[in-house]
Amino acid sequence: MMSAAMTTKPSAKYIVHAVGLLLVVAGIATWAHLLGKPAPQAPAARVQGNTEADPAADALAAWFGPGELRANIAVKGLIKSAAQGVVVLAVNDAPPRPYQVGETLARSVTLKAIEADAVVIDKAGVAERIAAPAMPQLATPGIARARASAASADTAAR
């Protein structure tokens, strides 16, 4: 006869599942504890009495701080008529793009005028003239007739 109080031995499958469940619960509890507490406050920075000037800070202050504006503007091309014009400019080493009079090129820098061979910009109230590059002289003036080659002469004869 079999006894009613028979002990059953858990299988390895259930033991692995129980250990996995315990690991998941432990991971959730750990992350809840880490994310639940406030971040430690950083100590206040101390200013030392003997601070030396940093050359990199001076360069950054010149670009981003108040004072004289520095804008690297290169004229790539322009088209000017009696009433209006368009100029292609590269501003601060960005890709060239077209501008018209009155448009803002950079902080406190606007295009004031387009001339036949230059542009005039307004840098915080100071006008500055930037010359356009000289046009190269073409070997043949205007439109020239193409010379017929031997292959095209044979095609025309057929």
MONOR-V354874 format. One record per residue. RES is the residue in three letters. SS is DSSP state (2 for helix, 1 for strand, 0 for the rest). Layout:
[[RES	SS] [RES	SS]]
This chain:
[[MET	0] [MET	0] [SER	0] [ALA	0] [ALA	0] [MET	0] [THR	0] [THR	0] [LYS	0] [PRO	0] [SER	0] [ALA	2] [LYS	2] [TYR	2] [ILE	2] [VAL	2] [HIS	2] [ALA	2] [VAL	2] [GLY	2] [LEU	2] [LEU	2] [LEU	2] [VAL	2] [VAL	2] [ALA	2] [GLY	2] [ILE	2] [ALA	2] [THR	2] [TRP	2] [ALA	2] [HIS	2] [LEU	2] [LEU	2] [GLY	2] [LYS	0] [PRO	0] [ALA	0] [PRO	0] [GLN	0] [ALA	0] [PRO	0] [ALA	0] [ALA	0] [ARG	0] [VAL	0] [GLN	0] [GLY	0] [ASN	0] [THR	0] [GLU	0] [ALA	0] [ASP	0] [PRO	2] [ALA	2] [ALA	2] [ASP	2] [ALA	2] [LEU	2] [ALA	2] [ALA	2] [TRP	2] [PHE	2] [GLY	0] [PRO	0] [GLY	0] [GLU	0] [LEU	0] [ARG	0] [ALA	0] [ASN	0] [ILE	1] [ALA	1] [VAL	1] [LYS	1] [GLY	1] [LEU	1] [ILE	1] [LYS	1] [SER	0] [ALA	0] [ALA	0] [GLN	0] [GLY	1] [VAL	1] [VAL	1] [VAL	1] [LEU	1] [ALA	1] [VAL	1] [ASN	0] [ASP	0] [ALA	0] [PRO	0] [PRO	0] [ARG	1] [PRO	1] [TYR	1] [GLN	0] [VAL	0] [GLY	0] [GLU	0] [THR	1] [LEU	1] [ALA	1] [ARG	0] [SER	0] [VAL	1] [THR	1] [LEU	1] [LYS	1] [ALA	1] [ILE	1] [GLU	0] [ALA	0] [ASP	0] [ALA	1] [VAL	1] [VAL	1] [ILE	1] [ASP	1] [LYS	1] [ALA	0] [GLY	0] [VAL	1] [ALA	1] [GLU	1] [ARG	1] [ILE	1] [ALA	1] [ALA	0] [PRO	0] [ALA	0] [MET	0] [PRO	0] [GLN	0] [LEU	0] [ALA	0] [THR	0] [PRO	0] [GLY	0] [ILE	0] [ALA	0] [ARG	0] [ALA	0] [ARG	0] [ALA	0] [SER	0] [ALA	2] [ALA	2] [SER	2] [ALA	2] [ASP	2] [THR	2] [ALA	2] [ALA	2] [ARG	0]]
